[in-house]
């Protein structure tokens, strides 16, 4: 049986080897003018997609090379643990998804970092609600049918997700609890393999963002059946798929993922100001906003350090009792 518990030693140990047995001098020792934008998930997921669009914008604003570095592990935690040791020189940024900033640390019985206090939050960048999609071969067209299908087969079905303690994991477990269904969760190393497993029928459904799953829905390989948004998602409606929200179908499910930008704690104010201004410019760029809009990502153009910190604080407070009720303590 796999032991899913992650201690501080486990995460720190993994951090030293997740690049193939090598330590990470780039996080603490790089002195070049290249900006390193770290993201805690492998290519193919919504966080990586956002990071690459953001990097393009920052490259233009800063007139410096900006490279995305994927540092997966621990449901988004490994990158954060290492980032706390990064140089405070403005060359190191972390794109923290909702998993890294909120879900992963509060899902651990003992987290290796405090998501509010251990980072210098720069900006709240975006939010994207989750959708639920099923394998296209299943006779399921809406959320009520999925719930009924699961109840008829207790313990026999499963869903895939991007890793234990991620936002999608918590959202799916919340769905299970509120729908009263018994299905198994199957963690993968990121969204891409979880999507592949759902398409192939290894698992029956998946929780992810609309923008990530829409190409597979349009091709007929997956079927998006509901959205965990406050209102119907524009990206789905515009594509001819006016998908109902979970609340419309009688289930109180509001969940999604956010993207925030962080600096190492203690970065000088002058450096912070330059990067904050550049980030605001990027998030106000019509070309950038158009790209993100196509993926159903709601952006925040005027966010700053205070708003970002307040958001993390409020989301930790909102999700902590839900996690405790679900009994998640990895």
C-alpha positions, 0 to 999 in steps of 0.5 A: 500500500502506498503511504500518502503521508508527507512529512516535512522531511519527506518533502524536503528530501523529495525537493533535493532529488526531483530533478533526477538526483540533483540539488537545485542551485537555481533556487538559491544560487543563480546570479544571472539576469534570467527570471525563473518562474517556478510552478509546482506541477508538470506541463499539461495542466492549468497552472503550467498553461497560465505560467507560460502565458504570464512568462511571455508577458513578463518577458516583454515588460521586464526586457529580460529572459523569463523561463518557466521551471516545472517543479512538481511534487507533493501536490504542489508543496515541493516547489514552495518548500524550496522557494522559501530558500530562493535568493531575494534578488528579483530573479525568482518568482513562484506561480502558486496555484490554489493547491500550492497556496491553500489546498496542499498545506491545509490538507497535511496533518503537519504542513512544512510551511505556513501559506500566509506567513512564509511568502511575500505575496505579490498579486492575485492573478486569476481564478478559474472554476472547476467542471466535472467531466465523465468518460465519453462512453458512459451513459451520463449527460448531467450531474444527477445522472452521474450521482445516480450512476455512482449510487448504483455501483457503490465503491466500484467507480473512481475519479482521477485527479492531479494529486493528493491535497490539490484543489481538484482533490478537495473539490471532488471529495466535497462533491462526494460528501455532498452527493452521498456517493462512494467512489475511489480517488486515484491520484496522478502526477498532474492533470495530464495523466489524470485526463488521459486516464479518464479518456481511457476509462481507467477512471470514470470522471475528473474534476478540472478547469473548463479550459483544460478539458474543453478540447477533449470535450469538443473532440468527443473524448470527454463529456463536461456535465457541470460547472462548480461556478457561481454562474454558467461559464462563458467559455463553455457557452461561447463554444456552444456548450451552455453547461449548467452549474452544480447549484442549478442541478441541486448540489451546492458546489462552488470550487475552483483554482486561483493563481497567485504570484509570490516572491521569497519572504524578505525581498527588498521593497524596491525589487518588489515594487518593480515586479509588482508594476510589471505584473500589473502591466501584464495583467492589463495587457489586452493580448494576454487577457484575450488568451486567458479568456479563451481558457475560461480564466477570470483575471484580476488586473489591479491586485497587489500584495495586500489583496493577495495576502488577504485572499490566501488568508480568507481561502485558508479560513474557508477551506480548513473546516471543509477539510476537517469535515472531510477527514483529510489529513495527509 
